[in-house]
Amino acid sequence: MNTTPTKDFKEIVLGRRSVKDYDPTVKISREEMTEILAEATTAPSSINMQPWRFVVIDTPEGKAKMAELAMFNTNQVNTSAAVIAVFGDMNCIEHAEEIYGKSVELGYMPEDVKEKLLSSFKPMYETLPEQTMRDIVLIDASLVSMQLMLVARAHGYDTNPIGGYDKQQIAEAFGLDKERYIPVMIISIGKAATEGRPSYRLPVEAVTTWK
């Protein structure tokens, strides 16, 4: 199945619902999933380090393993087309040379700017306290997660962000170094079998202060 984004942005944002029941017959090709992820990764990140990492769980074996880790959300895992586990890479600075070098190659910045930027922030990133680095990658990976859900909706799919899973075991369960890769959330994706319920939002006046 290949869905071309057609919805306007307001419809995408206001129409998003967290879905609990998916149509289990709907599959998402890896080609389209790659497209969805590529569009999601245009999200912003601190000094463009893009610390998000994804594990796309779409096989019966992978979903069975995920269901054990998300015991209170097994229906979303079992009926969705896939579950995307989002991690933050604590060593994302390792990609600084590649990211900034490619930016020079593509004409996004001159070489001298690249060198100046790398020399100013790379040593700092390499010596940041662990908790500070955790905060950075969690924020950045949360930004990409929200964008991923909106991109998925533009492609005609529904999603549900899930925080209820075994965060101590998930990295190793899928072959990742748990000290390096910090779990952020899992996101189920597919076609809703039953429409997600709307939920009340506090008015802007209750959550905003004007100065």
Disulfide bonds with the S-S distance in Angstrom:
none
